[in-house]
Amino acid sequence: MKPFLQFVSTTSINLTSFAVFQKHLNTKTFVYPIVNAMESKRPFSKSSKPMSPVVEDKKLIGFEASFVSNNLVAKDNDANSYAIEIERLRKDPKIIDTMTVQELRRTLRSIRVPAKGHKDDLLSALRSFMDNNMCEQDSQSREDGLLVSSEKTCVEVKDQTVSDADSAADDNASPDIDELNQGKRKLKQSRSESKTVKVTTKKLSMKSDKVSDFEPSRAKRKVSTDIVSAVSQSVEISRSTIQTEPWTVLAHKKPQKDWVAYNPRTMRPPPLTRDTQFVKILSWNVNGLRALLKLEGFSALQLAQREDFDILCLQETKLQEKDIEDIKCRLINDYENSFWTCSVSKLGYSGTAIISRIKPLSVRYGLGISDHDSEGRLVTAEFDTFYLICGYIPNSGDGLKRLSYRVTQWDPSLSDYLKELEKSKPVILTGDLNCAHEEIDIYNPSGSKRSAGFTDEERKSFATNFLSRGFVDTFRSQHPGVIGYTYWGYRHGGRKTNKGWRLDYFLVSESIADKVHDSYILPDVAGSDHCPIGLVIKL
């Protein structure tokens, strides 16, 4: 793995889902010294392999069923209470709207969802959880397969029971059969993360040809306890997923039937072979580079080791011109090519940068239009086979004060600029484009119609100036029907409940759209209200 910028030494990343060992570095330095592990000097990436999803859930240890354990009874009752509460809310969702704050907290705790925040936060958390559970009714067929397996197991046990002269044995067995049926009902009621949890019931083989007339079969007990264990595992995994991987929860106010949540552990394609030439680009709105540097915790050097990118694009650096030379002096080997632009009309505002291990042929700043180029919003780097534009598109602002400027001046000017570049080479535009184009790209479309980034005017402008002119939204092209957010507001803790927006994009010329191997999101990377996005494209 190649070395990375010193400036990302203190970025905070939650890597629970990628099982990457965390290391704490000195926050006063910029990942300096150089990492010797990064040996290769290759011009382009040879590995597009995503991080291996090695996950060890220690919470699942100890759920093996045992009739001699009192904990099993407690877990059985706990699972039953959980299932009853879920069923009650499913039958009458309107109950949620009438709940008091105390009732909301009590209900959230009963279904093992964090109960923090104001009433709006509690309502959103509960609705998100219920939306996820309702969407998982499609997994019923998988559960039915489990039940059929359990029934076959029970039949096997019955077949080996001497039934001709042992009617008393049948009488003794009936409580166990009732217990089995009760366990089945509990499993049906559970609508947690059963789609991603594979639970199997072991087939039983009876070495003895007879079963005691008065002693219930131990095999039948094992069937019942296996089902209770399955329910307990499903409940525990659901809670763990909500807390550690909230982006895998289908969070949307108006979800369509075929929509699913984005999961980078399962939705990224296999890596390209070593003999394939490609380039890997990462883009990230850091929401203030200096603030990022002050964060304590994990070093983003491990992000570089994991993703092995060739080019990093940054938006909203909020740097001033006087800061740039100091930053550039701190860059380490393989990433010595860096190009920065800052706002001069409003200090400490906006700002973009391209940092690359590949030396570009040329670099230019802005659109070449003075009215648009005072805020440091655009850097263009020319490479052998494409132009890369790192952009931070103006936000329409509070009260939509800049909406008219955005849709009538900036967007058309940027579109014309891209088409002019495209005359000589294909174009890749990346960055925070400040627009959630479709309803699938925002958690609450109905309530955001007049919010900056989701107005009809901005969405129409996005389609007219970019998509209709031959630029392809790579993530949506690869993942139709997938909800993947890249921005979560700090104000209401949207990241914890996955109430977000998709504002960050890779748009490419149609002529190279078929060369895109992977367009992905890294929602586990913290440190900003945005997360990084990535592109792997063949050359």
C-alpha positions as CSV (number, residue, x, y, z in Angstrom):
1,M,0.0,0.0,0.0
2,K,1.2,3.4,-0.9
3,P,1.8,6.2,1.6
4,F,-0.8,8.8,2.1
5,L,-1.2,12.5,2.9
6,Q,-0.1,13.6,6.3
7,F,-3.2,15.8,6.6
8,V,-5.5,12.9,7.0
9,S,-3.7,11.5,10.0
10,T,-6.4,12.1,12.4
11,T,-9.6,11.4,10.4
12,S,-12.1,9.5,12.4
13,I,-13.4,6.3,10.7
14,N,-15.8,3.8,12.0
15,L,-14.5,0.5,10.6
16,T,-16.6,-1.9,12.6
17,S,-18.1,-3.4,9.4
18,F,-14.7,-3.7,7.8
19,A,-13.0,-5.2,10.8
20,V,-9.9,-3.0,10.4
21,F,-7.7,-2.7,13.5
22,Q,-7.7,0.9,14.8
23,K,-4.5,2.7,15.7
24,H,-4.2,6.0,17.4
25,L,-1.6,8.4,16.0
26,N,-0.3,11.8,17.2
27,T,-2.8,14.4,16.1
28,K,-0.1,17.1,16.0
29,T,1.5,15.5,12.9
30,F,0.4,14.7,9.4
31,V,1.1,11.0,9.1
32,Y,4.8,11.6,8.9
33,P,7.0,9.4,8.9
34,I,6.5,7.7,5.5
35,V,4.9,4.3,5.6
36,N,7.5,1.9,4.2
37,A,4.8,-0.7,3.5
38,M,3.8,1.2,0.4
39,E,6.5,0.0,-2.0
40,S,5.0,0.2,-5.5
41,K,5.7,3.1,-7.7
42,R,3.2,2.1,-10.3
43,P,1.4,5.0,-12.3
44,F,-2.0,3.4,-11.9
45,S,-3.7,1.1,-9.5
46,K,-3.4,-2.7,-9.9
47,S,-5.8,-3.6,-7.1
48,S,-9.4,-2.6,-6.8
49,K,-10.2,-5.1,-4.0
50,P,-12.6,-3.8,-1.4
51,M,-11.9,-4.5,2.2
52,S,-12.7,-8.1,3.2
53,P,-15.8,-8.2,5.4
54,V,-14.3,-10.2,8.3
55,V,-16.7,-9.6,11.1
56,E,-16.7,-11.4,14.3
57,D,-19.8,-10.8,16.4
58,K,-18.9,-11.7,19.9
59,K,-22.5,-11.1,21.0
60,L,-23.6,-14.2,19.2
61,I,-21.3,-16.4,21.4
62,G,-23.2,-18.3,24.0
63,F,-26.6,-18.6,22.3
64,E,-26.3,-22.4,22.0
65,A,-29.5,-23.9,23.3
66,S,-29.2,-25.8,26.5
67,F,-32.1,-27.1,28.6
68,V,-30.0,-27.0,31.8
69,S,-29.4,-23.2,31.4
70,N,-31.8,-20.7,33.0
71,N,-30.5,-18.1,30.5
72,L,-32.4,-19.9,27.7
73,V,-35.7,-19.2,29.4
74,A,-34.9,-15.6,29.9
75,K,-33.9,-15.2,26.2
76,D,-37.0,-17.0,25.1
77,N,-39.2,-14.6,27.1
78,D,-37.2,-11.6,25.9
79,A,-37.6,-12.7,22.2
80,N,-41.3,-13.3,22.8
81,S,-41.8,-9.8,24.3
82,Y,-39.8,-8.3,21.3
83,A,-41.9,-10.2,18.8
84,I,-45.2,-9.1,20.5
85,E,-44.2,-5.4,20.4
86,I,-43.2,-5.6,16.7
87,E,-46.5,-7.3,15.8
88,R,-48.5,-4.7,17.7
89,L,-46.9,-1.8,15.9
90,R,-47.2,-3.6,12.5
91,K,-50.9,-4.1,12.9
92,D,-51.6,-0.5,13.7
93,P,-48.8,1.9,12.6
94,K,-50.9,4.9,13.6
95,I,-50.1,4.1,17.2
96,I,-46.6,5.6,16.7
97,D,-48.0,9.1,15.9
98,T,-50.0,9.2,19.1
99,M,-47.2,8.1,21.5
100,T,-45.8,10.4,24.1
101,V,-42.1,10.8,24.6
102,Q,-42.1,8.4,27.5
103,E,-44.0,5.8,25.5
104,L,-41.6,6.2,22.5
105,R,-38.6,5.7,24.7
106,R,-40.1,2.7,26.4
107,T,-41.1,1.2,23.0
108,L,-37.7,1.8,21.5
109,R,-35.9,0.2,24.4
110,S,-38.3,-2.8,24.2
111,I,-37.2,-3.4,20.6
112,R,-33.6,-2.6,21.4
113,V,-33.2,0.6,19.5
114,P,-31.3,3.6,21.0
115,A,-33.8,5.9,22.6
116,K,-32.0,9.3,22.6
117,G,-32.9,12.8,21.4
118,H,-36.1,14.8,21.1
119,K,-39.5,13.5,20.1
120,D,-38.8,14.0,16.4
121,D,-35.7,11.9,16.7
122,L,-37.5,9.2,18.6
123,L,-40.3,9.1,16.0
124,S,-37.9,8.9,13.2
125,A,-35.9,6.1,14.8
126,L,-39.0,4.1,15.4
127,R,-40.4,4.7,11.9
128,S,-37.1,3.8,10.3
129,F,-37.0,0.6,12.3
130,M,-40.6,-0.3,11.4
131,D,-40.0,0.6,7.7
132,N,-37.1,-1.9,7.7
133,N,-39.2,-4.6,9.3
134,M,-42.1,-4.1,6.9
135,C,-39.8,-4.3,4.0
136,E,-38.5,-7.6,5.2
137,Q,-41.8,-9.3,4.8
138,D,-40.4,-10.5,1.5
139,S,-38.0,-12.7,3.5
140,Q,-41.0,-14.8,4.6
141,S,-40.2,-17.5,2.0
142,R,-36.7,-18.0,3.6
143,E,-38.2,-18.4,7.0
144,D,-40.8,-20.8,5.6
145,G,-37.8,-22.9,4.4
146,L,-36.5,-22.9,7.9
147,L,-39.8,-24.0,9.3
148,V,-40.1,-26.8,6.7
149,S,-36.6,-28.0,7.7
150,S,-37.8,-28.0,11.4
151,E,-40.9,-29.9,10.5
152,K,-38.9,-32.5,8.6
153,T,-36.7,-32.9,11.6
154,C,-39.8,-33.5,13.8
155,V,-41.1,-36.0,11.3
156,E,-37.8,-37.9,11.4
157,V,-38.0,-38.1,15.1
158,K,-41.6,-39.3,15.0
159,D,-40.7,-42.0,12.4
160,Q,-38.3,-43.5,14.8
161,T,-40.7,-43.5,17.7
162,V,-42.4,-46.8,18.3
163,S,-46.0,-45.7,17.9
164,D,-47.9,-49.0,17.6
165,A,-47.9,-50.1,21.2
166,D,-46.7,-46.8,22.8
167,S,-49.6,-44.4,22.8
168,A,-48.4,-43.1,26.1
169,A,-45.3,-41.9,24.4
170,D,-47.4,-39.9,22.0
171,D,-49.2,-38.2,24.9
172,N,-45.9,-37.3,26.5
173,A,-44.6,-35.9,23.2
174,S,-47.5,-33.5,22.7
175,P,-46.1,-30.7,25.0
176,D,-42.9,-30.8,23.0
177,I,-44.8,-30.5,19.8
178,D,-46.7,-27.5,21.2
179,E,-43.4,-26.0,22.2
180,L,-42.2,-26.5,18.6
181,N,-45.2,-24.8,17.2
182,Q,-44.9,-21.9,19.6
183,G,-41.3,-21.5,18.5
184,K,-42.3,-21.4,14.9
185,R,-44.8,-18.7,15.6
186,K,-42.2,-16.6,17.4
187,L,-39.9,-17.0,14.4
188,K,-42.6,-15.9,12.0
189,Q,-43.2,-12.8,14.1
190,S,-39.6,-11.8,14.1
191,R,-38.9,-9.4,11.2
192,S,-35.4,-8.4,12.0
193,E,-32.4,-8.8,9.8
194,S,-33.4,-12.2,8.7
195,K,-32.6,-11.6,5.1
196,T,-28.9,-11.5,5.8
197,V,-28.9,-14.1,8.6
198,K,-28.6,-17.7,7.6
199,V,-29.9,-20.0,10.3
200,T,-30.1,-23.7,9.9
201,T,-31.6,-26.4,12.1
202,K,-29.5,-29.5,12.3
203,K,-31.0,-32.7,11.1
204,L,-31.2,-35.3,13.8
205,S,-30.1,-38.9,13.5
206,M,-31.4,-41.3,16.1
207,K,-29.1,-44.2,16.9
208,S,-31.7,-45.8,19.2
209,D,-34.7,-47.6,17.6
210,K,-36.9,-46.9,20.6
211,V,-37.8,-44.0,22.7
212,S,-38.8,-44.3,26.3
213,D,-42.6,-44.4,27.0
214,F,-42.3,-41.9,29.8
215,E,-39.2,-39.7,28.9
216,P,-39.8,-37.0,26.2
217,S,-37.3,-37.4,23.3
218,R,-34.2,-35.3,23.7
219,A,-34.1,-34.9,20.0
220,K,-37.5,-33.1,20.1
221,R,-36.2,-30.8,22.8
222,K,-33.3,-30.0,20.5
223,V,-35.7,-29.0,17.7
224,S,-37.5,-26.5,20.0
225,T,-34.3,-25.0,21.4
226,D,-32.8,-24.6,18.0
227,I,-35.8,-22.4,17.0
228,V,-35.5,-20.4,20.2
229,S,-31.8,-19.9,19.5
230,A,-32.6,-18.8,15.9
231,V,-35.0,-16.1,17.2
232,S,-32.5,-14.9,19.7
233,Q,-29.7,-14.7,17.1
234,S,-32.0,-12.8,14.7
235,V,-32.9,-10.3,17.4
236,E,-29.3,-9.7,18.5
237,I,-28.1,-9.3,14.9
238,S,-30.8,-6.7,14.2
239,R,-29.8,-4.6,17.2
240,S,-26.1,-4.9,16.3
241,T,-26.7,-3.9,12.7
242,I,-28.8,-0.8,13.6
243,Q,-26.1,0.4,16.0
244,T,-22.9,-0.3,13.9
245,E,-24.1,-0.3,10.3
246,P,-27.0,2.1,10.1
247,W,-26.5,2.6,6.4
248,T,-27.7,-0.9,5.8
249,V,-31.1,0.0,7.2
250,L,-33.6,0.9,4.5
251,A,-34.4,4.4,5.7
252,H,-36.9,6.3,3.5
253,K,-40.2,8.0,4.1
254,K,-41.7,6.7,0.8
255,P,-39.8,3.5,-0.1
256,Q,-40.8,1.7,-3.2
257,K,-41.3,-2.1,-3.2
258,D,-38.1,-3.0,-4.9
259,W,-35.7,-0.5,-3.2
260,V,-32.9,-1.8,-1.0
261,A,-30.3,-0.2,1.2
262,Y,-26.7,0.1,0.0
263,N,-24.2,-2.2,1.6
264,P,-20.6,-1.8,0.4
265,R,-19.6,-5.1,1.9
266,T,-21.9,-7.0,-0.4
267,M,-22.6,-4.7,-3.4
268,R,-19.1,-3.9,-4.7
269,P,-17.9,-6.0,-7.6
270,P,-15.0,-8.4,-7.5
271,P,-11.6,-6.6,-7.9
272,L,-10.0,-6.3,-11.3
273,T,-7.1,-8.6,-12.2
274,R,-3.6,-7.4,-11.8
275,D,-3.0,-7.2,-15.5
276,T,-5.9,-4.7,-16.0
277,Q,-4.9,-1.1,-16.2
278,F,-7.2,1.3,-14.4
279,V,-7.3,4.4,-12.2
280,K,-9.0,4.7,-8.8
281,I,-10.3,8.1,-7.7
282,L,-11.7,9.0,-4.3
283,S,-13.8,12.2,-3.6
284,W,-14.7,13.7,-0.3
285,N,-16.4,16.8,1.1
286,V,-14.4,17.2,4.3
287,N,-16.4,20.1,5.6
288,G,-13.3,22.0,6.8
289,L,-9.8,20.5,6.6
290,R,-8.5,22.2,9.7
291,A,-11.4,20.9,11.8
292,L,-10.7,17.4,10.4
293,L,-7.1,17.7,11.5
294,K,-8.2,18.3,15.1
295,L,-10.2,15.1,15.4
296,E,-8.7,12.5,17.7
297,G,-8.8,8.8,16.9
298,F,-8.2,6.7,13.9
299,S,-5.8,7.7,11.1
300,A,-7.2,7.8,7.6
301,L,-3.9,6.3,6.5
302,Q,-5.6,3.0,6.9
303,L,-8.3,4.2,4.5
304,A,-5.6,4.7,1.9
305,Q,-4.2,1.3,2.7
306,R,-7.7,-0.2,2.2
307,E,-8.7,1.6,-0.9
308,D,-5.3,2.2,-2.6
309,F,-6.5,5.2,-4.6
310,D,-4.5,7.1,-7.2
311,I,-6.2,10.4,-6.9
312,L,-8.0,12.2,-4.0
313,C,-10.4,15.1,-4.7
314,L,-11.5,17.3,-1.8
315,Q,-14.3,19.8,-1.5
316,E,-15.1,22.4,1.1
317,T,-11.6,22.6,2.5
318,K,-12.3,26.0,4.0
319,L,-8.6,26.9,3.7
320,Q,-7.0,30.3,2.9
321,E,-4.2,30.9,0.4
322,K,-1.7,31.3,3.2
323,D,-2.4,27.8,4.4
324,I,-1.6,26.0,1.2
325,E,2.2,26.0,1.1
326,D,2.3,24.6,4.7
327,I,-0.1,21.8,3.6
328,K,1.9,21.0,0.5
329,C,5.1,20.7,2.4
330,R,3.6,18.0,4.5
331,L,2.7,15.7,1.6
332,I,4.6,12.5,1.5
333,N,5.9,10.3,-1.2
334,D,3.7,9.2,-4.2
335,Y,1.2,12.0,-3.5
336,E,3.5,15.0,-4.2
337,N,1.2,16.4,-7.0
338,S,-1.4,18.6,-5.4
339,F,-3.5,21.5,-6.7
340,W,-5.5,23.8,-4.4
341,T,-7.9,26.7,-4.9
342,C,-9.4,28.9,-2.2
343,S,-12.2,31.4,-1.9
344,V,-10.9,35.0,-2.1
345,S,-14.3,36.7,-1.8
346,K,-15.1,35.1,1.5
347,L,-12.2,33.8,3.5
348,G,-12.4,30.4,5.1
349,Y,-15.2,29.3,2.8
350,S,-15.6,26.7,0.1
351,G,-12.3,25.5,-1.5
352,T,-11.3,22.5,-3.6
353,A,-8.2,20.4,-4.2
354,I,-6.9,17.5,-6.3
355,I,-4.0,15.4,-4.8
356,S,-2.5,12.7,-7.0
357,R,0.3,10.2,-7.3
358,I,-0.1,10.6,-11.1
359,K,1.3,13.8,-12.5
360,P,-1.3,15.6,-14.7
361,L,-0.5,17.0,-18.1
362,S,-2.0,20.4,-17.2
363,V,-4.1,22.0,-14.4
364,R,-6.6,24.9,-14.5
365,Y,-8.7,26.6,-11.9
366,G,-12.3,27.8,-12.1
367,L,-14.5,28.1,-15.2
368,G,-12.6,31.1,-16.7
369,I,-15.6,33.3,-15.8
370,S,-14.8,36.0,-13.2
371,D,-18.3,36.0,-11.8
372,H,-18.0,32.3,-10.8
373,D,-14.3,31.9,-9.9
374,S,-13.9,33.9,-6.7
375,E,-15.0,31.1,-4.4
376,G,-12.5,28.4,-5.2
377,R,-15.1,25.9,-6.4
378,L,-13.4,24.1,-9.3
379,V,-10.1,22.4,-10.2
380,T,-9.5,20.7,-13.5
381,A,-6.6,18.2,-14.1
382,E,-5.8,16.9,-17.5
383,F,-4.5,13.3,-17.7
384,D,-3.6,11.2,-20.7
385,T,-7.0,9.8,-21.4
386,F,-9.5,12.0,-19.5
387,Y,-10.1,15.3,-17.8
388,L,-10.9,15.2,-14.1
389,I,-12.9,18.1,-12.6
390,C,-13.2,18.4,-8.8
391,G,-16.2,20.6,-8.1
392,Y,-18.1,22.1,-5.2
393,I,-21.4,23.4,-6.6
394,P,-22.9,26.4,-4.9
395,N,-25.7,25.6,-2.4
396,S,-28.9,27.5,-2.9
397,G,-28.6,28.6,0.7
398,D,-31.1,29.5,3.5
399,G,-34.3,30.9,2.0
400,L,-33.1,29.7,-1.4
401,K,-31.3,33.0,-1.8
402,R,-28.9,31.7,-4.4
403,L,-31.3,29.4,-6.2
404,S,-31.7,31.6,-9.3
405,Y,-27.9,32.1,-9.5
406,R,-27.4,28.3,-9.2
407,V,-29.8,27.2,-11.9
408,T,-29.6,30.1,-14.4
409,Q,-25.9,30.9,-14.3
410,W,-23.7,28.4,-12.5
411,D,-25.1,25.1,-13.8
412,P,-25.3,26.2,-17.5
413,S,-21.8,27.6,-17.4
414,L,-20.4,24.4,-15.9
415,S,-22.2,22.3,-18.4
416,D,-20.8,24.4,-21.3
417,Y,-17.3,24.1,-19.8
418,L,-17.6,20.3,-19.6
419,K,-18.8,20.0,-23.2
420,E,-16.0,22.2,-24.4
421,L,-13.4,19.9,-22.6
422,E,-15.2,16.8,-24.0
423,K,-14.3,17.9,-27.5
424,S,-10.8,16.7,-26.9
425,K,-11.1,14.0,-24.2
426,P,-13.7,12.3,-22.1
427,V,-14.7,14.1,-18.8
428,I,-15.1,12.9,-15.2
429,L,-16.8,15.4,-12.9
430,T,-16.8,14.6,-9.2
431,G,-17.6,16.3,-6.0
432,D,-20.4,17.7,-3.9
433,L,-23.0,18.7,-6.6
434,N,-25.5,19.8,-3.9
435,C,-28.5,18.1,-5.5
436,A,-30.4,15.0,-4.6
437,H,-31.7,14.3,-8.1
438,E,-34.4,11.7,-7.5
439,E,-36.7,10.8,-4.6
440,I,-34.6,7.7,-3.9
441,D,-31.7,10.0,-3.2
442,I,-33.2,11.6,-0.1
443,Y,-34.8,10.3,3.1
444,N,-37.7,12.7,3.2
445,P,-38.7,13.8,-0.3
446,S,-42.1,15.1,0.6
447,G,-40.9,17.3,3.4
448,S,-37.9,18.7,1.4
449,K,-39.5,20.1,-1.7
450,R,-38.4,23.7,-0.9
451,S,-35.1,22.7,0.8
452,A,-31.9,23.7,-0.9
453,G,-30.7,20.7,-2.9
454,F,-34.1,19.2,-3.6
455,T,-36.1,21.9,-5.2
456,D,-37.8,21.2,-8.5
457,E,-35.7,23.9,-10.1
458,E,-32.4,22.3,-9.0
459,R,-33.4,18.8,-9.9
460,K,-34.6,19.9,-13.4
461,S,-31.3,21.9,-13.8
462,F,-29.3,18.8,-12.9
463,A,-31.1,16.7,-15.5
464,T,-31.0,19.4,-18.2
465,N,-27.5,20.6,-17.8
466,F,-25.7,17.3,-17.1
467,L,-27.7,14.1,-17.6
468,S,-29.5,15.2,-20.8
469,R,-26.2,16.4,-22.2
470,G,-24.6,13.0,-22.1
471,F,-23.1,12.7,-18.7
472,V,-23.8,9.5,-16.7
473,D,-24.5,9.2,-13.0
474,T,-22.2,6.2,-12.4
475,F,-23.6,5.2,-9.0
476,R,-27.2,5.2,-10.1
477,S,-26.3,3.5,-13.4
478,Q,-24.7,0.6,-11.4
479,H,-27.2,0.6,-8.6
480,P,-30.7,1.3,-9.7
481,G,-33.2,0.9,-6.9
482,V,-30.5,1.2,-4.2
483,I,-30.7,3.8,-1.5
484,G,-27.2,5.1,-0.8
485,Y,-26.7,8.4,1.0
486,T,-23.5,10.4,1.2
487,Y,-24.6,13.3,3.5
488,W,-26.2,13.3,6.9
489,G,-26.9,16.5,8.7
490,Y,-25.4,17.0,12.2
491,R,-28.4,18.8,13.5
492,H,-30.7,15.8,14.1
493,G,-28.1,13.0,14.2
494,G,-29.2,11.7,10.8
495,R,-26.2,9.5,10.4
496,K,-27.3,7.2,13.3
497,T,-30.7,6.6,11.8
498,N,-29.5,6.8,8.1
499,K,-31.7,9.9,7.4
500,G,-29.5,11.3,4.6
501,W,-29.1,12.7,1.1
502,R,-27.1,11.6,-1.9
503,L,-25.3,14.8,-2.9
504,D,-21.9,13.5,-4.0
505,Y,-21.4,12.1,-7.5
506,F,-19.1,10.8,-10.2
507,L,-20.5,11.9,-13.6
508,V,-18.7,10.6,-16.7
509,S,-18.9,11.1,-20.4
510,E,-21.1,8.5,-22.1
511,S,-18.1,7.4,-24.2
512,I,-16.4,6.0,-21.1
513,A,-19.4,4.9,-19.1
514,D,-18.9,1.3,-20.0
515,K,-15.4,1.4,-18.6
516,V,-16.6,2.1,-15.1
517,H,-15.9,-1.0,-13.0
518,D,-17.0,0.3,-9.6
519,S,-18.8,3.4,-8.4
520,Y,-19.2,3.1,-4.6
521,I,-19.8,4.9,-1.3
522,L,-17.9,4.5,1.9
523,P,-20.5,5.3,4.5
524,D,-18.4,3.9,7.4
525,V,-15.9,6.8,7.1
526,A,-16.6,9.5,9.6
527,G,-15.0,12.9,10.2
528,S,-17.4,15.0,8.1
529,D,-21.1,15.3,7.5
530,H,-20.3,13.8,4.1
531,C,-18.6,10.4,3.4
532,P,-16.2,9.6,0.6
533,I,-17.2,8.2,-2.7
534,G,-15.0,6.2,-5.1
535,L,-14.7,5.4,-8.7
536,V,-12.7,2.6,-10.4
537,I,-12.4,3.1,-14.1
538,K,-10.5,1.0,-16.7
539,L,-8.2,2.9,-19.0
